[in-house]
Amino acid sequence: MKVSIEETKKCKQFQILFQLMCSLCEEVNIYFKDDKMFIQGIDTGHICLFELHITKEWFKSYEVDEDQEMFGVNLKILSKVLSCWKEGQTITIDNPKEDKLMFHFESKDLYKGFEMGLFDYDTEILSIPDVEYDVDVTLNSKMFSSLISELDSFGDVVEIHSTNDYINFKTKQNTFQTQVENRLDVSDLEGYSIIEEGNVQVDMSLQYMMNVVQFSRIAKDVDINMSKSYPMKFTYNLTDNDYVSIWVSPRMEEEEEDY
């Protein structure tokens, strides 16, 4: 296997992706399939699951010896390796040794090489059903990140209430006896649709939401899908075909306790 990335923007996105994924879980298998690189990971509490899909066309070069090659990596170690990449350097990844993954960062005047040990993670790929959500919305990712960051300063839970006219974000389990409420007019959003009843409400942990909104660094917009019965889905698109999707389970009513 040998893949390379040359464009500075893509190298930076690749670096940031692994920095952010290691905040969600520590260990993943990276699959280099014949048509794409694929990663699926889940946190230890089984609250948050994510998938990364990057097609082979996204890379400068993409060579896979078999239909699929799998490499078990520690995301914290890999994030540290990628943190050594600097602007102006290309990224090349290969595995000249069966139990090692090599990372090469190169510019005109400097070469950096990292040999990283691989691990054997016995994990299965979870099948995620394709469901129809009650609410589909597209938001500016930086605006969404700012909104959630503000709420996180005043509560542990956010109540998200969607109607035909607005999306309301209200803190619960508040700190300093201070409740915060932010309302977005749906007519001003990038995209919005809701079921005919026009009334959907879910409660989400702000701790997990804060992990999600950090991905605003890699994409201009975020697609959000919401239903009372399913985990909330967030999708950040690198291109039309390359993306990371994150599913976060809502909080159950018995978990709630305002104070």
WOLINDA-V359326 format. One record per helix or strand of 2 or more residues. SS is the DSSP state (H for helix, E for strand). FROM is the first residue (numbers start at 0). LEN is the number of residues. If there is no record, write none. Layout:
<<SS	FROM	LEN> <SS	FROM	LEN>>
This chain:
<<E	1	4> <H	7	14> <E	26	7> <E	35	7> <E	47	8> <H	55	3> <E	60	3> <E	67	7> <H	74	8> <E	89	5> <E	99	7> <E	110	7> <E	134	6> <H	140	12> <E	154	9> <E	165	9> <E	180	5> <H	185	3> <E	190	4> <E	198	7> <H	205	12> <E	220	6> <E	231	6> <E	242	6> <H	252	3>>
